[in-house]
Amino acid sequence: MLSTSSPQAVSATNIRFAGIGGTGVIKASDIFADVVFRLGHEVKKAEVHGMSQRGGSVQSDVRFGAEVHSPMVSEGECDFLVVMEPTQIEVVRGGLRAGGVLITPADIDTTKLPSSKSLNVAMLGCLSRHFDFPAELWQASLRAHFAEKLHAANDQAFALGRG
């Protein structure tokens, strides 16, 4: 688990979110980047949309730490690979470093999601298990990125992933 004791505690942590267009990859990476920014880390983010509007591959890299020079994660250097769409797992698996953490929808009981559209929030809940970031920051970021009518469903989805 990574600590929040100081932004200098980790030189750079690399997370790649991946999936297909419409699965919430960009929104999940925005939320994660917002959480680490609120903690005082330097954060950089990059996106590759491809043919995302037609169900094509989408990837978003988030790098954070004391000093981050590039927003792109080099191949084979992802500390965490969060894949929203099972068909994309093998497509992006090469991005994961040896000993890195792969998070997929198989890590969640998707039948308990309040909506299939909340999978990305549940995946953030899974990712959050690996960081000791305060729960209030996750909640604040989720609230900042979604309409009020979605807050209860997102709270439930995040808790499902976190649990």
N, CA, C and O of each residue as an XYZ file, in Angstrom:
652
protein
N       0.847     -1.170      0.000
C       0.000      0.000      0.000
C       0.892      1.232      0.000
O       1.890      1.288      0.719
N       0.533      2.200     -0.797
C       1.310      3.425     -0.865
C       0.808      4.425      0.155
O      -0.398      4.550      0.368
N       1.715      5.127      0.776
C       1.398      6.073      1.834
C       1.226      7.478      1.281
O       1.749      7.818      0.220
N       0.487      8.277      2.020
C       0.304      9.688      1.657
C       1.102     10.597      2.571
O       0.858     11.803      2.608
N       2.051     10.040      3.307
C       2.779     10.832      4.297
C       3.415     12.078      3.695
O       3.445     13.127      4.338
N       3.916     11.980      2.487
C       4.435     13.166      1.810
C       4.495     12.882      0.319
O       4.640     11.731     -0.091
N       4.386     13.929     -0.494
C       4.492     13.730     -1.932
C       5.833     13.132     -2.338
O       5.939     12.526     -3.404
N       6.862     13.295     -1.501
C       8.169     12.779     -1.845
C       8.334     11.297     -1.498
O       9.390     10.721     -1.760
N       7.307     10.672     -0.911
C       7.406      9.282     -0.471
C       7.636      8.327     -1.643
O       8.217      7.257     -1.461
N       7.194      8.695     -2.823
C       7.320      7.841     -3.996
C       7.860      8.702     -5.138
O       7.350      9.799     -5.368
N       8.889      8.225     -5.862
C       9.439      9.040     -6.943
C       8.425      9.219     -8.063
O       8.170     10.350     -8.478
N       7.843      8.143     -8.562
C       6.767      8.228     -9.555
C       6.015      6.913     -9.563
O       6.614      5.838     -9.566
N       4.712      7.012     -9.567
C       3.837      5.847     -9.656
C       3.095      5.943    -10.977
O       2.604      7.009    -11.350
N       3.017      4.818    -11.682
C       2.439      4.784    -13.023
C       1.175      3.938    -13.052
O       1.189      2.758    -12.702
N       0.078      4.567    -13.479
C      -1.191      3.861    -13.603
C      -1.695      4.031    -15.024
O      -1.687      5.134    -15.570
N      -2.133      2.932    -15.619
C      -2.773      3.000    -16.934
C      -4.196      2.465    -16.795
O      -4.423      1.372    -16.277
N      -5.136      3.261    -17.268
C      -6.533      2.864    -17.362
C      -6.776      2.504    -18.815
O      -6.333      3.225    -19.710
N      -7.470      1.402    -19.069
C      -7.699      0.981    -20.446
C      -9.090      0.382    -20.587
O      -9.681     -0.103    -19.622
N      -9.593      0.428    -21.802
C     -10.907     -0.140    -22.104
C     -11.285      0.223    -23.519
O     -10.434      0.395    -24.391
N     -12.575      0.334    -23.725
C     -13.079      0.769    -25.033
C     -13.923      2.013    -24.818
O     -14.314      2.328    -23.694
N     -14.197      2.711    -25.902
C     -14.989      3.928    -25.827
C     -16.310      3.689    -25.126
O     -17.020      2.730    -25.428
N     -16.638      4.568    -24.188
C     -17.905      4.480    -23.484
C     -17.862      3.710    -22.178
O     -18.890      3.576    -21.514
N     -16.690      3.196    -21.787
C     -16.610      2.424    -20.547
C     -16.109      3.242    -19.360
O     -15.917      2.692    -18.275
N     -15.899      4.523    -19.541
C     -15.523      5.386    -18.428
C     -14.040      5.441    -18.121
O     -13.645      5.818    -17.018
N     -13.220      5.070    -19.087
C     -11.770      5.080    -18.883
C     -11.273      6.490    -18.574
O     -10.545      6.689    -17.601
N     -11.652      7.454    -19.378
C     -11.171      8.829    -19.213
C     -11.690      9.418    -17.904
O     -10.944     10.078    -17.181
N     -12.953      9.185    -17.602
C     -13.536      9.705    -16.356
C     -12.818      9.111    -15.148
O     -12.508      9.838    -14.204
N     -12.549      7.806    -15.157
C     -11.847      7.168    -14.037
C     -10.453      7.757    -13.865
O     -10.023      8.010    -12.739
N      -9.745      7.977    -14.963
C      -8.395      8.550    -14.859
C      -8.452      9.998    -14.390
O      -7.569     10.443    -13.657
N      -9.478     10.741    -14.801
C      -9.651     12.117    -14.316
C      -9.842     12.142    -12.800
O      -9.255     12.967    -12.099
N     -10.672     11.226    -12.310
C     -10.956     11.165    -10.877
C      -9.695     10.790    -10.110
O      -9.368     11.415     -9.101
N      -8.984      9.765    -10.590
C      -7.767      9.353     -9.896
C      -6.741     10.490     -9.878
O      -6.134     10.763     -8.842
N      -6.548     11.147    -11.016
C      -5.599     12.262    -11.096
C      -5.998     13.383    -10.135
O      -5.139     14.007     -9.513
N      -7.286     13.632    -10.018
C      -7.784     14.658     -9.113
C      -7.474     14.294     -7.660
O      -7.061     15.153     -6.881
N      -7.669     13.039     -7.296
C      -7.380     12.601     -5.923
C      -5.904     12.829     -5.585
O      -5.592     13.395     -4.537
N      -5.000     12.397     -6.458
C      -3.576     12.549     -6.140
C      -3.150     14.017     -6.173
O      -2.254     14.418     -5.430
N      -3.783     14.816     -7.027
C      -3.496     16.248     -7.048
C      -3.921     16.895     -5.728
O      -3.201     17.729     -5.179
N      -5.090     16.507     -5.227
C      -5.588     17.040     -3.953
C      -4.653     16.687     -2.795
O      -4.620     17.385     -1.781
N      -3.894     15.599     -2.952
C      -2.936     15.188     -1.925
C      -1.613     15.953     -2.017
O      -0.751     15.813     -1.150
N      -1.456     16.759     -3.065
C      -0.258     17.566     -3.197
C       0.827     16.962     -4.065
O       1.940     17.484     -4.118
N       0.516     15.867     -4.750
C       1.499     15.256     -5.642
C       1.540     16.005     -6.963
O       0.555     16.612     -7.383
N       2.690     15.953     -7.606
C       2.758     16.384     -8.994
C       2.105     15.275     -9.799
O       2.384     14.097     -9.573
N       1.248     15.634    -10.727
C       0.535     14.618    -11.508
C       0.501     15.025    -12.968
O       0.299     16.193    -13.301
N       0.702     14.043    -13.831
C       0.620     14.246    -15.285
C      -0.308     13.172    -15.833
O      -0.359     12.055    -15.319
N      -1.037     13.527    -16.880
C      -2.036     12.625    -17.449
C      -2.002     12.724    -18.965
O      -1.832     13.807    -19.524
N      -2.165     11.583    -19.625
C      -2.206     11.550    -21.090
C      -3.274     10.554    -21.515
O      -3.563      9.596    -20.798
N      -3.856     10.785    -22.682
C      -4.920      9.921    -23.187
C      -4.658      9.536    -24.633
O      -4.119     10.317    -25.417
N      -5.051      8.318    -24.968
C      -5.024      7.854    -26.348
C      -6.424      7.327    -26.641
O      -6.838      6.297    -26.109
N      -7.147      8.053    -27.498
C      -8.535      7.716    -27.767
C      -8.734      6.734    -28.911
O      -9.688      5.956    -28.882
N      -7.890      6.743    -29.890
C      -8.104      5.858    -31.033
C      -9.476      6.074    -31.645
O      -9.932      7.207    -31.795
N     -10.123      4.982    -31.995
C     -11.473      5.046    -32.560
C     -12.497      4.847    -31.435
O     -13.445      4.075    -31.579
N     -12.299      5.537    -30.337
C     -13.064      5.303    -29.122
C     -14.570      5.486    -29.294
O     -15.348      4.785    -28.647
N     -14.994      6.403    -30.144
C     -16.425      6.626    -30.310
C     -17.102      5.460    -31.020
O     -18.330      5.372    -31.042
N     -16.322      4.583    -31.588
C     -16.882      3.415    -32.270
C     -16.528      2.122    -31.543
O     -16.477      1.054    -32.153
N     -16.286      2.225    -30.245
C     -15.970      1.046    -29.463
C     -14.512      0.643    -29.534
O     -14.154     -0.472    -29.154
N     -13.665      1.542    -30.017
C     -12.246      1.231    -30.128
C     -11.513      1.399    -28.814
O     -12.083      1.846    -27.819
N     -10.254      1.037    -28.825
C      -9.421      1.085    -27.626
C      -9.221      2.508    -27.116
O      -9.065      3.454    -27.888
N      -9.230      2.628    -25.784
C      -8.965      3.890    -25.112
C      -7.999      3.595    -23.978
O      -8.167      2.624    -23.241
N      -6.988      4.441    -23.846
C      -6.045      4.319    -22.740
C      -5.792      5.698    -22.164
O      -5.764      6.698    -22.881
N      -5.609      5.730    -20.850
C      -5.268      6.973    -20.193
C      -4.221      6.669    -19.123
O      -4.445      5.848    -18.233
N      -3.091      7.334    -19.224
C      -1.998      7.157    -18.275
C      -2.033      8.279    -17.246
O      -2.274      9.440    -17.575
N      -1.786      7.902    -15.987
C      -1.643      8.867    -14.909
C      -0.331      8.549    -14.205
O      -0.101      7.420    -13.774
N       0.522      9.557    -14.097
C       1.798      9.413    -13.391
C       1.823     10.463    -12.298
O       1.494     11.626    -12.531
N       2.219     10.043    -11.099
C       2.303     11.008    -10.010
C       3.467     10.676     -9.095
O       3.953      9.546     -9.042
N       3.895     11.708     -8.374
C       4.999     11.556     -7.434
C       5.615     12.901     -7.125
O       5.001     13.945     -7.341
N       6.830     12.866     -6.618
C       7.528     14.090     -6.246
C       7.900     14.916     -7.467
O       7.826     16.144     -7.440
N       8.299     14.238     -8.538
C       8.703     14.915     -9.762
C       8.370     14.007    -10.934
O       8.851     12.877    -11.020
N       7.547     14.516    -11.825
C       7.112     13.736    -12.982
C       7.377     14.571    -14.226
O       6.891     15.697    -14.341
N       8.147     14.019    -15.153
C       8.510     14.787    -16.348
C       7.613     14.506    -17.540
O       7.327     15.418    -18.316
N       7.168     13.288    -17.705
C       6.373     12.912    -18.870
C       5.029     12.336    -18.434
O       4.955     11.621    -17.435
N       3.966     12.645    -19.179
C       2.660     12.072    -18.826
C       2.485     10.621    -19.304
O       1.588      9.916    -18.840
N       3.324     10.191    -20.211
C       3.168      8.845    -20.793
C       3.948      7.810    -19.991
O       5.088      8.044    -19.587
N       3.312      6.657    -19.767
C       3.969      5.540    -19.095
C       4.640      4.694    -20.174
O       3.999      4.307    -21.152
N       5.895      4.414    -20.001
C       6.624      3.573    -20.956
C       6.086      2.146    -20.902
O       5.615      1.687    -19.862
N       6.163      1.463    -22.023
C       5.704      0.077    -22.100
C       6.444     -0.759    -21.068
O       7.664     -0.663    -20.933
N       5.700     -1.574    -20.346
C       6.285     -2.438    -19.334
C       6.594     -1.747    -18.022
O       7.283     -2.321    -17.178
N       6.100     -0.511    -17.820
C       6.404      0.251    -16.615
C       5.181      0.588    -15.762
O       5.302      1.347    -14.800
N       4.005      0.043    -16.091
C       2.803      0.338    -15.295
C       2.871     -0.373    -13.950
O       3.044     -1.590    -13.886
N       2.735      0.387    -12.894
C       2.628     -0.192    -11.560
C       1.231     -0.791    -11.369
O       1.058     -1.813    -10.704
N       0.252     -0.132    -11.966
C      -1.138     -0.575    -11.903
C      -1.743     -0.475    -13.292
O      -1.590      0.538    -13.975
N      -2.419     -1.515    -13.699
C      -3.121     -1.546    -14.979
C      -4.581     -1.850    -14.674
O      -4.920     -2.948    -14.230
N      -5.440     -0.866    -14.917
C      -6.869     -0.975    -14.618
C      -7.596     -1.103    -15.946
O      -7.689     -0.137    -16.703
N      -8.112     -2.292    -16.231
C      -8.723     -2.572    -17.535
C     -10.228     -2.735    -17.366
O     -10.686     -3.678    -16.722
N     -10.995     -1.818    -17.945
C     -12.452     -1.791    -17.796
C     -13.176     -2.807    -18.674
O     -14.295     -3.215    -18.362
N     -12.551     -3.209    -19.753
C     -13.188     -4.092    -20.732
C     -12.343     -5.353    -20.907
O     -11.190     -5.272    -21.329
N     -12.916     -6.528    -20.583
C     -12.142     -7.780    -20.655
C     -11.463     -8.044    -22.000
O     -10.395     -8.655    -22.036
N     -12.059     -7.598    -23.098
C     -11.448     -7.845    -24.407
C     -10.144     -7.076    -24.592
O      -9.384     -7.362    -25.518
N      -9.881     -6.121    -23.735
C      -8.679     -5.294    -23.859
C      -7.525     -5.775    -22.974
O      -6.418     -5.246    -23.070
N      -7.767     -6.764    -22.119
C      -6.733     -7.207    -21.180
C      -5.464     -7.627    -21.911
O      -4.380     -7.145    -21.586
N      -5.581     -8.514    -22.887
C      -4.387     -8.989    -23.602
C      -3.792     -7.909    -24.493
O      -2.592     -7.922    -24.770
N      -4.618     -6.982    -24.941
C      -4.133     -5.887    -25.781
C      -3.161     -5.000    -25.005
O      -2.179     -4.517    -25.569
N      -3.427     -4.783    -23.717
C      -2.635     -3.834    -22.934
C      -1.741     -4.482    -21.870
O      -0.983     -3.784    -21.197
N      -1.820     -5.784    -21.716
C      -1.069     -6.472    -20.654
C       0.433     -6.178    -20.711
O       1.084     -6.146    -19.667
N       0.993     -5.966    -21.891
C       2.420     -5.676    -22.030
C       2.850     -4.391    -21.352
O       4.044     -4.166    -21.152
N       1.897     -3.544    -20.994
C       2.223     -2.312    -20.295
C       2.574     -2.518    -18.837
O       3.193     -1.656    -18.214
N       2.179     -3.659    -18.289
C       2.370     -3.926    -16.866
C       3.800     -4.351    -16.574
O       4.347     -5.202    -17.275
N       4.411     -3.773    -15.551
C       5.761     -4.162    -15.148
C       5.684     -5.483    -14.391
O       4.618     -5.872    -13.913
N       6.808     -6.160    -14.289
C       6.881     -7.379    -13.477
C       6.530     -7.002    -12.041
O       7.111     -6.071    -11.481
N       5.598     -7.709    -11.454
C       5.168     -7.410    -10.095
C       4.095     -6.349    -10.004
O       3.636     -6.022     -8.910
N       3.682     -5.798    -11.157
C       2.622     -4.798    -11.163
C       1.269     -5.423    -10.879
O       1.131     -6.646    -10.870
N       0.276     -4.583    -10.649
C      -1.061     -5.033    -10.276
C      -2.027     -4.844    -11.439
O      -2.171     -3.743    -11.970
N      -2.687     -5.935    -11.827
C      -3.712     -5.912    -12.870
C      -5.076     -5.939    -12.194
O      -5.357     -6.826    -11.389
N      -5.921     -4.969    -12.521
C      -7.278     -4.895    -11.983
C      -8.237     -4.982    -13.163
O      -8.145     -4.196    -14.106
N      -9.157     -5.942    -13.104
C     -10.120     -6.163    -14.189
C     -11.531     -6.280    -13.608
O     -11.689     -6.380    -12.391
N     -12.549     -6.268    -14.456
C     -13.920     -6.450    -13.959
C     -14.121     -7.772    -13.209
O     -15.065     -7.901    -12.430
N     -13.246     -8.750    -13.438
C     -13.347    -10.022    -12.715
C     -13.098     -9.841    -11.220
O     -13.428    -10.725    -10.430
N     -12.522     -8.705    -10.821
C     -12.254     -8.427     -9.419
C     -13.478     -7.890     -8.677
O     -13.417     -7.623     -7.477
N     -14.586     -7.735     -9.397
C     -15.809     -7.150     -8.836
C     -16.986     -8.067     -9.145
O     -17.042     -8.666    -10.219
N     -17.915     -8.178     -8.217
C     -19.176     -8.887     -8.482
C     -20.079     -7.902     -9.218
O     -20.831     -7.154     -8.593
N     -20.001     -7.906    -10.534
C     -20.719     -6.907    -11.340
C     -22.237     -7.034    -11.222
O     -22.962     -6.101    -11.568
N     -22.723     -8.172    -10.742
C     -24.172     -8.319    -10.559
C     -24.679     -7.430     -9.428
O     -25.881     -7.184     -9.326
N     -23.774     -6.945     -8.574
C     -24.156     -6.086     -7.450
C     -24.013     -4.602     -7.758
O     -24.299     -3.760     -6.907
N     -23.571     -4.276     -8.977
C     -23.444     -2.864     -9.349
C     -24.825     -2.227     -9.446
O     -25.762     -2.862     -9.930
N     -24.964     -0.988     -8.997
C     -26.249     -0.310     -9.121
C     -26.626     -0.039    -10.583
O     -27.803      0.105    -10.914
N     -25.612      0.028    -11.450
C     -25.794      0.257    -12.881
C     -24.528     -0.225    -13.586
O     -23.431     -0.129    -13.036
N     -24.683     -0.741    -14.797
C     -23.495     -1.168    -15.541
C     -22.584      0.018    -15.832
O     -21.383     -0.157    -16.040
N     -23.142      1.211    -15.849
C     -22.349      2.418    -16.107
C     -21.461      2.804    -14.930
O     -20.596      3.669    -15.065
N     -21.665      2.172    -13.779
C     -20.860      2.515    -12.609
C     -19.661      1.578    -12.430
O     -18.998      1.616    -11.394
N     -19.381      0.741    -13.428
C     -18.240     -0.169    -13.337
C     -16.937      0.593    -13.133
O     -16.096      0.173    -12.338
N     -16.758      1.707    -13.840
C     -15.504      2.451    -13.702
C     -15.299      2.947    -12.272
O     -14.165      2.998    -11.796
N     -16.366      3.308    -11.590
C     -16.257      3.770    -10.211
C     -15.921      2.589     -9.293
O     -15.134      2.734     -8.358
N     -16.512      1.429     -9.557
C     -16.171      0.231     -8.783
C     -14.705     -0.145     -8.998
O     -14.032     -0.576     -8.062
N     -14.215      0.015    -10.213
C     -12.808     -0.276    -10.507
C     -11.896      0.693     -9.743
O     -10.825      0.301     -9.279
N     -12.317      1.952     -9.611
C     -11.561      2.899     -8.784
C     -11.552      2.433     -7.328
O     -10.548      2.580     -6.631
N     -12.666      1.874     -6.876
C     -12.717      1.321     -5.529
C     -11.684      0.215     -5.355
O     -11.001      0.152     -4.332
N     -11.569     -0.666     -6.365
C     -10.539     -1.725     -6.328
C      -9.139     -1.120     -6.279
O      -8.299     -1.548     -5.487
N      -8.892     -0.136     -7.118
C      -7.588      0.519     -7.143
C      -7.289      1.188     -5.808
O      -6.148      1.179     -5.348
N      -8.305      1.762     -5.189
C      -8.099      2.496     -3.940
C      -7.577      1.610     -2.810
O      -6.971      2.114     -1.864
N      -7.800      0.314     -2.895
C      -7.298     -0.612     -1.868
C      -5.771     -0.581     -1.767
O      -5.206     -0.926     -0.729
N      -5.113     -0.170     -2.840
C      -3.651     -0.192     -2.916
C      -2.992      1.111     -2.456
O      -1.768      1.238     -2.487
N      -3.800      2.064     -2.036
C      -3.306      3.367     -1.593
C      -3.965      3.715     -0.266
O      -5.127      3.375     -0.042
N      -3.245      4.379      0.601
C      -3.877      4.803      1.855
C      -4.349      6.254      1.775
O      -4.175      7.029      2.716
N      -4.939      6.603      0.654
C      -5.492      7.938      0.468
C      -6.781      8.054      1.287
O      -7.566      7.107      1.326
N      -7.009      9.188      1.935
C      -8.209      9.366      2.756
C      -9.502      9.175      1.951
O      -9.619      9.648      0.820
N     -10.452      8.484      2.548
C     -11.740      8.215      1.894
C     -12.439      9.512      1.493
O     -13.130      9.567      0.476
N     -12.251     10.553      2.301
C     -12.914     11.830      1.999
C     -12.454     12.408      0.665
O     -13.235     13.054     -0.034
N     -11.183     12.180      0.306
C     -10.682     12.695     -0.969
C     -11.306     11.963     -2.144
O     -11.667     12.578     -3.148
N     -11.434     10.640     -2.015
C     -12.096      9.877     -3.082
C     -13.532     10.378     -3.252
O     -13.984     10.630     -4.369
N     -14.232     10.517     -2.143
C     -15.626     10.954     -2.200
C     -15.739     12.368     -2.778
O     -16.623     12.638     -3.591
N     -14.855     13.257     -2.365
C     -14.891     14.632     -2.879
C     -14.663     14.657     -4.386
O     -15.327     15.402     -5.108
N     -13.729     13.847     -4.856
C     -13.455     13.817     -6.294
C     -14.627     13.218     -7.064
O     -15.008     13.730     -8.116
N     -15.192     12.145     -6.545
C     -16.364     11.544     -7.209
C     -17.501     12.553     -7.291
O     -18.169     12.663     -8.319
N     -17.716     13.280     -6.215
C     -18.796     14.268     -6.202
C     -18.512     15.413     -7.180
O     -19.433     15.950     -7.796
N     -17.258     15.777     -7.315
C     -16.890     16.859     -8.231
C     -17.043     16.462     -9.702
O     -17.229     17.324    -10.561
N     -16.966     15.165     -9.994
C     -16.983     14.709    -11.388
C     -18.317     14.159    -11.864
O     -18.476     13.874    -13.051
N     -19.276     14.006    -10.965
C     -20.570     13.453    -11.357
C     -21.709     14.313    -10.836
O     -21.581     14.993     -9.818
N     -22.825     14.269    -11.553
C     -24.025     14.982    -11.131
C     -24.549     14.408     -9.815
O     -24.349     13.231     -9.516
N     -25.211     15.243     -9.046
C     -25.717     14.837     -7.737
C     -26.609     13.601     -7.813
O     -26.582     12.768     -6.908
N     -27.391     13.471     -8.867
C     -28.303     12.323     -8.979
C     -27.554     10.982     -9.061
O     -28.162      9.929     -8.871
N     -26.247     11.008     -9.340
C     -25.447      9.791     -9.445
C     -24.631      9.491     -8.186
O     -23.995      8.440     -8.108
N     -24.638     10.381     -7.213
C     -23.795     10.228     -6.030
C     -24.081      8.937     -5.262
O     -23.143      8.223     -4.908
N     -25.330      8.623     -4.999
C     -25.667      7.426     -4.210
C     -25.209      6.163     -4.937
O     -24.623      5.272     -4.322
N     -25.472      6.082     -6.238
C     -25.055      4.904     -7.015
C     -23.532      4.791     -7.047
O     -22.989      3.691     -6.944
N     -22.848      5.912     -7.187
C     -21.386      5.893     -7.215
C     -20.806      5.519     -5.856
O     -19.802      4.810     -5.787
N     -21.426      5.986     -4.778
C     -20.977      5.589     -3.440
C     -21.081      4.074     -3.286
O     -20.175      3.429     -2.757
N     -22.193      3.516     -3.756
C     -22.411      2.075     -3.667
C     -21.389      1.315     -4.529
O     -20.830      0.311     -4.088
N     -21.151      1.790     -5.743
C     -20.201      1.135     -6.650
C     -18.780      1.197     -6.094
O     -18.054      0.203     -6.129
N     -18.383      2.361     -5.580
C     -17.041      2.516     -5.020
C     -16.859      1.575     -3.835
O     -15.826      0.915     -3.720
N     -17.849      1.508     -2.958
C     -17.793      0.625     -1.788
C     -17.698     -0.840     -2.223
O     -16.976     -1.624     -1.607
N     -18.415     -1.206     -3.269
C     -18.364     -2.572     -3.784
C     -16.932     -2.913     -4.233
O     -16.410     -3.976     -3.897
N     -16.312     -2.017     -4.982
C     -14.940     -2.237     -5.433
C     -13.959     -2.209     -4.288
O     -13.007     -2.989     -4.266
N     -14.170     -1.346     -3.359
C     -13.278     -1.196     -2.210
C     -13.363     -2.403     -1.282
O     -12.366     -2.823     -0.696
N     -14.571     -2.954     -1.159
C     -14.818     -4.066     -0.217
C     -14.163     -5.313     -0.649
O     -14.273     -6.334      0.029
